[in-house]
Amino acid sequence: MTTSVRQDVLTAPRAPDGTAAFDRAIATSPWRSALGVLARDPSAIVGMCILLVLALTALAAPVVAPYDPRAQPDILALKHLPPSLGHPFGTDYLSRDVLSRIVYGSRVSLSVAFLSVVVAATIGMGYGAIAGYVGGKLDNVMMRVVDALLSIPRVLLLIAVAALWWDKLGLPGLVLLLGLTGWFEVSRLVRALVLSAREDEFVTAARALGATDTRILVHHVLPQVVSPVLVAATLAIGNVIVIEAGLTYLGMGVRPPNASWGSIFNDGMRDVAGAWWVSVSAGAALVITVLAVNLVADGLRQALNARQLPAR
Amino acid sequence: MTQPALLAVSDLRTYFYTGAGVARAVDGVSFAIGAGETLGIVGESGCGKSVTALSILRLVQQPGRIEPGSHIMFEGQDLMQLDDAGIRRIRGNRIAMIFQEPMTALNPVFTVGDQIAEVARVHAGASRRAAWDRAVEMLTLVGIPAPAERARQYPHQLSGGMRQRVLIAMALVMSPALVIADEPTTALDVTIQAQILELLGDLQQRLGTSIAMITHDLGVIAEVASRVLVMYGGEVVEEARVETLFTEPHHPYTEGLLHAMPRVGRRQERLTVIPGSVPPPTAWPTGCRFRDRCAYAWERCAREHPPLYQIGVGHVSRCHLADEPERRRTTRVISNAAPVIPAGVPGGAA
């Protein structure tokens, strides 16, 4: 608090109902105060820093990576080199530098996860909002459909689809596939939130003031939904990174020549006892990323909850 | 009333089709409000007053339904006949509502200025700039100091009293002909209550707005209303001018409400309460709906649903005592002296 604000407090007139004009000096938007809480959460900061470094590394991969990730300088002499100064994470069975591959692999792993969650969250929000806002029979039908879809194990569904269209499935296809199988829970969450937001008195108040359904949905209902969805989506990113790695490990996800952390992990499994560093490096990258994502999601949850309980 | 009524509700029935049966929350309510008049609607929780208010603007949600045969005549048209766009043009424009909870009736993620401006944008198609100016003007009108700065604040930065002023500002943006105030002071402490009531009265004088004041607080009624509707069990049980209601209440329920009111200057160990509580709207008693709690009740009350008996000029009561007044003298249960008008108790006693 600066001195000028204090001056303001002392000189500001008092409202007739006795409220000090103190808070007039700082008009805080709920979003900004949530950011404030987030900025004071050490574990969220650690998580965000890790993600920031990862994102920057992925963007600047050609600069950061010491070698060409696909270069196979000498398959016989340089294969499965243990970590050294020249190759911090060693080399794999084709003599490729593991560090460079992980750096390039992060581009694939992170963007596939991020984009597919965007797809899933968008579909889930639209679907859930319609079900929750319209309600009645439509809601019932839509939610039973989601129940049915949720009863199919996601990974098995993914494997089945990936196996069917194995030839045509490029990276965009993988993103779409992960997105299309990821929105069920989001839609349930959004529906529940919309149902409860619809009961909020300010929604009734807006209706009483003559607002249209679209306006109410966009202005009064969706803002209540955004923060929980943001938290859920962040958690989902961590989840999808793992699923994508799993699919790729099974040979159903990202395919050569593209490499994701899952495929690097898979490469390492050829001789995990002899050259453990390949799989361990890829696994570590995976674990650290997912951990960071979860830290951020946790921080977000707390920050956005704090927004729900403004200081009175 | 000499001039035609601004709002005339006739045989309003709003039923809720719940799993536990049909809840007849509002069951055949008729009343009228004249231009510039303040009508008080009183009753306990669950008597149907809020549902009546919501029904007027057709805001009742599933599983509730306004039954066919209900009519809401307002400015010469039946609101029941309007399509969605038509009723939206009435809401907030010709009839506005002020809600009970200033804490929750404002959207926490928008500034109060935005929320007031929204009304002008929806109804008058005002530009962003013009709507904002109107919002600041409205905040000035409802007596908020430094309105330009306050407009840029979020609801959580305002006190309860100020938020209620903001809600009043939102209701008055389009200078509606009728304002329905649903317990506008219940959530506020007594001094703020008095200020808000004074503000409403003052604005009514200046703008000529009619007000339907819904409350369970007879003190509020005494302060602002000229005519009073007493509701019980989804029905109007008594209607009278405010002076008449306080000096010569007819319906035993009204009598009970008056006796249950604490009053300054009267020494009393404990307040007389009406025994029991409002029965569930899915199962109103046969005959008179108040009979289970009524000290006078006799067999006719169980047998015959009382009509609205004419008691005096503009005074009706739904009680068989109007038909058999001698029964009132023979059953004297409520022992206190005749109720007195609570003279100017600010905000009444909660």
Boltz contact constraints between the chains, C-beta under 6 A:
constraints:
  - contact:
      token1: [A, 13]
      token2: [B, 145]
      max_distance: 6.0
  - contact:
      token1: [A, 15]
      token2: [B, 145]
      max_distance: 6.0
  - contact:
      token1: [A, 17]
      token2: [B, 159]
      max_distance: 6.0
  - contact:
      token1: [A, 17]
      token2: [B, 161]
      max_distance: 6.0
  - contact:
      token1: [A, 17]
      token2: [B, 192]
      max_distance: 6.0
  - contact:
      token1: [A, 19]
      token2: [B, 159]
      max_distance: 6.0
  - contact:
      token1: [A, 23]
      token2: [B, 157]
      max_distance: 6.0
  - contact:
      token1: [A, 24]
      token2: [B, 149]
      max_distance: 6.0
  - contact:
      token1: [A, 27]
      token2: [B, 152]
      max_distance: 6.0
  - contact:
      token1: [A, 27]
      token2: [B, 153]
      max_distance: 6.0
  - contact:
      token1: [A, 30]
      token2: [B, 109]
      max_distance: 6.0
  - contact:
      token1: [A, 201]
      token2: [B, 99]
      max_distance: 6.0
  - contact:
      token1: [A, 201]
      token2: [B, 101]
      max_distance: 6.0
  - contact:
      token1: [A, 201]
      token2: [B, 104]
      max_distance: 6.0
  - contact:
      token1: [A, 201]
      token2: [B, 105]
      max_distance: 6.0
  - contact:
      token1: [A, 202]
      token2: [B, 105]
      max_distance: 6.0
  - contact:
      token1: [A, 202]
      token2: [B, 106]
      max_distance: 6.0
  - contact:
      token1: [A, 202]
      token2: [B, 107]
      max_distance: 6.0
  - contact:
      token1: [A, 205]
      token2: [B, 99]
      max_distance: 6.0
  - contact:
      token1: [A, 205]
      token2: [B, 105]
      max_distance: 6.0
  - contact:
      token1: [A, 207]
      token2: [B, 59]
      max_distance: 6.0
  - contact:
      token1: [A, 208]
      token2: [B, 57]
      max_distance: 6.0
  - contact:
      token1: [A, 208]
      token2: [B, 59]
      max_distance: 6.0
  - contact:
      token1: [A, 208]
      token2: [B, 91]
      max_distance: 6.0
  - contact:
      token1: [A, 208]
      token2: [B, 97]
      max_distance: 6.0
  - contact:
      token1: [A, 209]
      token2: [B, 92]
      max_distance: 6.0
  - contact:
      token1: [A, 209]
      token2: [B, 119]
      max_distance: 6.0
  - contact:
      token1: [A, 210]
      token2: [B, 88]
      max_distance: 6.0
  - contact:
      token1: [A, 210]
      token2: [B, 91]
      max_distance: 6.0
  - contact:
      token1: [A, 210]
      token2: [B, 92]
      max_distance: 6.0
  - contact:
      token1: [A, 210]
      token2: [B, 93]
      max_distance: 6.0
  - contact:
      token1: [A, 210]
      token2: [B, 122]
      max_distance: 6.0
  - contact:
      token1: [A, 211]
      token2: [B, 122]
      max_distance: 6.0
  - contact:
      token1: [A, 220]
      token2: [B, 107]
      max_distance: 6.0
  - contact:
      token1: [A, 223]
      token2: [B, 109]
      max_distance: 6.0
  - contact:
      token1: [A, 310]
      token2: [B, 156]
      max_distance: 6.0
